Structures are given as C-alpha cells and as structure tokens.
Amino acid sequence: MSLASAYTVLAPFYDRVVSGATRPLRQASLAHLPAAPADVLLVGVGTGLDLPHLPAAHRYTGVDFNAAMLARSRPRASGLDFVAVRGDAMKLPFADACFDCAVLHLIVAVVPDGRAVLQEAARVLRPGGQALLLDKFLRRGRPAPLRRLLSPLAARVATRLDVVLEDALDGLPFGVVSDDAAAFGGWFRQVRLLRT
Ligand SMILES: C[S@@+](CC[C@H](N)C(=O)[O-])C[C@H]1O[C@@H](n2cnc3c(N)ncnc32)[C@H](O)[C@@H]1O
C-alpha cells in the first residue's frame, strides 16, 4: 500500500485519533502566525484540524495529495479565506516567494523526504517569512533503537519515526527562531524557522 492509499483508509478515523491530543500543540504553534494580513500556506493540511484555530485576517491555501483528507478540510474553513489545492508537499504547485508563512504540522516527518518539503517551503516563502513546524523529530545522535526499527513500517502507513530535523535543514536558507519540546518527552517539537 502506498502512503497516499494509507491516508485514504485513515481519513475517516484521523480526527478521532489525533484531534484531542494535538489541539493545545496546534494552538501554541499557530499563536506565532503574523499579526498583519498575510498569505499562509498549510502544507499537508489533511482534514483541516488547524483551521478552527486560524484568525480570519489572513488568506489561506491548504495543500494535500490525498483527496479524502482534503475533502474533510473544506467544511472546517467556514469564515476563512481558504483554498484547498491537491498537490505534493515535496514539489509544491506554487510560484517562488508567494507566501509569508508556511504551517508544517505533521508533514515533514510524514513524507519520504522531509528535506524536500523544507526546501519547497523555503522556495515558496518570501524572505523574512516563517515556517511553523510541529512534528516528531529525533535529536542528532540519539539511539532510539525501537523508533529506528519501526520507522520503515510506520513510514508506509502513516509517518516516519526517525527524522532528524537538523539533518533535513542542513544548508537550507532557514534560521531557527525557537525549538521547544511539545509532547512525549520532547519527541514532538514545536519549531519556528525564519526564511533568511
Ligand atoms: C499526519 S497527517 C497531518 C495532517 C494535518 N497537517 C494535521 O496537522 O492534522 C499528514 C497529511 O499529509 C498528507 N501527505 C502525506 N504525504 C504528502 C505529500 N507528499 N504531499 C502532500 N500531502 C501529503 C496526508 O495526506 C495527510 O493528510
């Protein structure tokens, strides 16, 4: 089964499993959206669990490669300027430098190549824009044998478990503004990046 098919199977259950545990983490991350009206991209928007936490001030674009997940996001966008786009997070269907903020919640560790997602985020962000990450990342050099063992299987059905953010970011035009433990003893991290 491909990752895209896996998310078609997961779509009807996703909110029940993920919504409650991630709500406070989403709120904390999204508190860093710009104050002034901005173009905001939600990469791997999924069923739109971030949407109820978004202020109406901005213009939002949600991109996801799975139609079943994306379809669930639309009803959540009531009252927002929101467009849902089918597309690949590793090859975004947008021009260079057309967003002020990229929300990367539970996507960098999900895709086979998290660095490609970050590279694409850097491409579509305007200099001075920011990326808001929320995901599970290993620290460099941390053994985490069980996660490394299970990662190839988990990657096929939902997410990788062995992504080292520092490796994925290496050489990309981002500065780290903040990097905070969010949950599960710091495995989930809330990270803010500035597009330099
Ligand atoms: C774990 S869910 C996260 C959804 C949402 N961001 C959230 O925080 O609840 C991962 C989402 O990424 C999407 N996805 C996975 N790989 C993708 C890719 N290469 N391009 C676009 N979307 C992708 C899946 O369809 C799914 O909706």
The ligand as an SDF file (V2000), in Angstrom:
LIG
                    3D

 27 29  0  0  0  0  0  0  0  0999 V2000
   -0.3640   13.2030    9.7410 C   0  0  0  0  0  0  0  0  0  0  0  0
   -1.3840   13.9900    8.5670 S   0  0  0  0  0  0  0  0  0  0  0  0
   -1.3030   15.6830    9.1190 C   0  0  0  0  0  0  0  0  0  0  0  0
   -2.4590   16.4900    8.6670 C   0  0  0  0  0  0  0  0  0  0  0  0
   -2.5110   17.8980    9.2530 C   0  0  0  0  0  0  0  0  0  0  0  0
   -1.3690   18.6870    8.8640 N   0  0  0  0  0  0  0  0  0  0  0  0
   -2.6130   17.8500   10.7500 C   0  0  0  0  0  0  0  0  0  0  0  0
   -1.7960   18.5050   11.4080 O   0  0  0  0  0  0  0  0  0  0  0  0
   -3.5210   17.1870   11.2660 O   0  0  0  0  0  0  0  0  0  0  0  0
   -0.3530   14.0240    7.1300 C   0  0  0  0  0  0  0  0  0  0  0  0
   -1.0390   14.6110    5.9310 C   0  0  0  0  0  0  0  0  0  0  0  0
   -0.0510   14.7840    4.9210 O   0  0  0  0  0  0  0  0  0  0  0  0
   -0.5710   14.3620    3.6930 C   0  0  0  0  0  0  0  0  0  0  0  0
    0.5760   13.9880    2.8520 N   0  0  0  0  0  0  0  0  0  0  0  0
    1.4300   12.9640    3.0170 C   0  0  0  0  0  0  0  0  0  0  0  0
    2.3770   12.9860    2.0630 N   0  0  0  0  0  0  0  0  0  0  0  0
    2.1120   14.0580    1.2770 C   0  0  0  0  0  0  0  0  0  0  0  0
    2.7330   14.6250    0.1410 C   0  0  0  0  0  0  0  0  0  0  0  0
    3.8250   14.1000   -0.4030 N   0  0  0  0  0  0  0  0  0  0  0  0
    2.1860   15.7320   -0.3920 N   0  0  0  0  0  0  0  0  0  0  0  0
    1.0740   16.2880    0.1280 C   0  0  0  0  0  0  0  0  0  0  0  0
    0.4340   15.7960    1.2140 N   0  0  0  0  0  0  0  0  0  0  0  0
    0.9530   14.6980    1.7890 C   0  0  0  0  0  0  0  0  0  0  0  0
   -1.5100   13.2210    4.0260 C   0  0  0  0  0  0  0  0  0  0  0  0
   -2.4620   13.0080    3.0190 O   0  0  0  0  0  0  0  0  0  0  0  0
   -2.1180   13.7220    5.3180 C   0  0  0  0  0  0  0  0  0  0  0  0
   -3.2570   14.4800    5.0720 O   0  0  0  0  0  0  0  0  0  0  0  0
  1  2  1  0
  2  3  1  0
  2 10  1  0
  3  4  1  0
  4  5  1  0
  5  6  1  0
  5  7  1  0
  7  8  2  0
  7  9  1  0
 10 11  1  0
 11 12  1  0
 11 26  1  0
 12 13  1  0
 13 14  1  0
 13 24  1  0
 14 15  1  0
 14 23  1  0
 15 16  2  0
 16 17  1  0
 17 18  1  0
 17 23  2  0
 18 19  1  0
 18 20  2  0
 20 21  1  0
 21 22  2  0
 22 23  1  0
 24 25  1  0
 24 26  1  0
 26 27  1  0
M  CHG  2   2   1   9  -1
M  END
$$$$
